[in-house]
């Protein structure tokens, strides 16, 4: 049954069967209606069309009003989007970068002079794969120290944790203690720890040190003991100057972190710095630049009591790792 726009179906019913009784046939004899069926049919079509047109006009008027309201709402939303976009651009133009706190862990080892390649590989493999046996480690790098140093450290291990609680659990983890007992200390006669809190860009790649640029490069580790009178003001100012300078060499440096040593067992050094360079050539260019030399002479040289700097090559992990 087809309803008219007004909700009446009588007219349509009559169109299908003009001889049927309708409100019209109640006023006229059946024969007359039959003789005038064609005229009545045309009349009903006109009535139906009139009702349809009337309702169509109302419907179009309603649609027009609705479109007007929707257009106004669209313009309001568009203006709101423009305002939000401008606001976001203004926020981004301020240069404020979101940061995430991380915990940096440094371990330097003194291996035996007669350490064989097989023993070295066994030690480094177990240290590296420890990240898969315990939670909290978000990044790791290690290797043989490239340059000789006065303290005779031969190998370095760098780890990153999300929180201090994760680092504390790491120190007490039975698996890690077993690695030290069975695969590190038999080959080494000394080690040192340094832990500090720092900040990195709040993004998954910088936090976890993932991506193509972190697969290669040189890890530079700087351990510093500031004179007691410099702790606080001058020492923090010097570290801030170093951090600012590293940001000016993005073609050479991938990431820099630094902070105050909070390891309660090893207090030989007061501060630590870790810089990931893109290549061995990059570290030479940066250390040899006049900007670095001037900064070091003016900010660090007079307030340092002790210093140790080492670096080691970082290569992609191969299939030979356990």
Order of alpha helices (4+ residues) and beta strands (2+ residues): alpha-alpha-alpha-beta-alpha-beta-beta-alpha-alpha-beta-alpha-beta-alpha-beta-beta-alpha-alpha-beta
